[in-house]
């Protein structure tokens, strides 16, 4: 059966019954039908005031390949596995974006018998959070343009407007547009860029804000452009923050759903990790920390992207100290990093595997550099040979790390019990010595260089003159102490998607930097990365359909 067929054959529990496993009552929930809910404001405030003792287990991965790794599948299987061995575990995952659902990656609800449900709802619209974020982003854009049209009282130079409109789809035609055409009554003509909603600053702000007051404060701090005399303009000056926050009042509250095994999962917030900070909301993670003994959460793409941002941005802001890191890999993907074409991955190739393991080693060492204990979770495929498995275990053991074979896709929580036991052992016996990669007092340029050389293994960074000018300006305006959010390809540890395996000693180019003052970080863009993806030649949308009974097919 396909993933969606497995999910549709599953009989879900009512969400109020799933919530009761966390001692949540029906009055603590705002129901979105029988199987989805948001925490009420009252319950969210109560949980925010309680101790957060749950051990945080971060799930990350090797560099993605077309062979697949299965990070979400392992995360869900691990949570189910922990509950199967008697531990109170709660999932805290991101919401899927419609862009990948209709594009090349598909949904983000796991796979096989390790899924969160209702799968179709979560992948398509869910509780409307991302739509609210899109509309709030575009409201800000329309308010900026209206202020300029209505006499421009703030003296904004339209050429300097940095705020982008957004849509939660892959639409390359919107990357660079011109707005305001049609005459004096239609606005001021200017260039305008769109981003995908999950890369927007509002998405980051929602994920990093814990209260409406904090949300408003962050919205106020958004830098929208400059005046003709080069003064920085913040959104607060338009005096419309309350209207934007009103659109986001429900989006700030975590969503509760369930796994196929009826275990609770908070699914909230969905920033991409290659062009945004790649983590679910602080509110969702902290609610899980309060309600569970173990919190299984994931960060987007590989450890060089999502995990680094989770640790240096989210953990720093939220005061989170992970107890353990799970790095997901497949033998197939490692062989691909070793140079094997996708159509030859089913054949045993120990030599290529050893070469590809270098990619895994980089990610292990990166996490160890943060002072965190690691376990490698290998998604088992029927083509994996005993010799390949032994080679992988032996090679990784040289770094003092254990490997656990997982079968969550085929067996659900039962297939992840060994991994769950190892995670419990690590959390009990191997005390984490968590530390950040860089101090906030370090200069912005030096922070970028630290990430590029220590995490990406570059020899040095080549900054464009425009990037250097902006970094100097940001520092002079008081933003030098912000963390850095790197935007680069997910398909390589480097900036170049063609450099598979474990590249090192190369020049890392930073072509531009952007200030996300509301979110509280600087975005550095490298290589050809864009904040608006495009659809592939054969998008997943070609396979998606719905019948007269409203039953959806083709999602994966």
Buried (B, 14 or more C-beta within 10 A) or exposed (E): EEBBEBBBEBEBBBBBEBBBBBEBEEEBBBBBEEBBBBBBBEBBEEBBEEEBEBBBBBBBBBBBBEBBBBBBBBBBBBBBBBBBBEBBBBBBBBBBBBBBBBBBBBBBBBBBBBBBBBBBBBBBEBBEBBBBBBBBBBBBBEBBBEBBBEEBEBEBBBEBBBBBBBBBBBBEEBBEEEBBEEEEEEBBEBEBBBBBBBBBBBBBBBBBBBBBEBBBBBBBBBBBBBBEEEEBBBBBEBEBBEBBBEBBEBBBBBBBBBBBBBBBBBBBBBBBBBBBBBBBBBBBBBBBBBBBBBBBBBBBBBBBBBBBBBBBBBBBBBEBBBBBBBBBBBBBBBBBBBBBEEEEBBEBBBEBBBBBBBBBBBBBBBBBBBBBBBBBBBBBBEEBBEEBBEBBBEBBEEEEBBBBBBBBBBBBBBBBBBBBBBBBBBBEEBEBEBEBBBEEEBBBBBBBBBBBBBBBBBEEBEBBEEBEEBBBBBBEEEBBBBBBBBBBBBBBBBBBBEBBBBBBEBEBBBBBBBBBBBBBBBBBBBBEBBBBBBBEEEBBBEEBEEEEEEEBBBBB
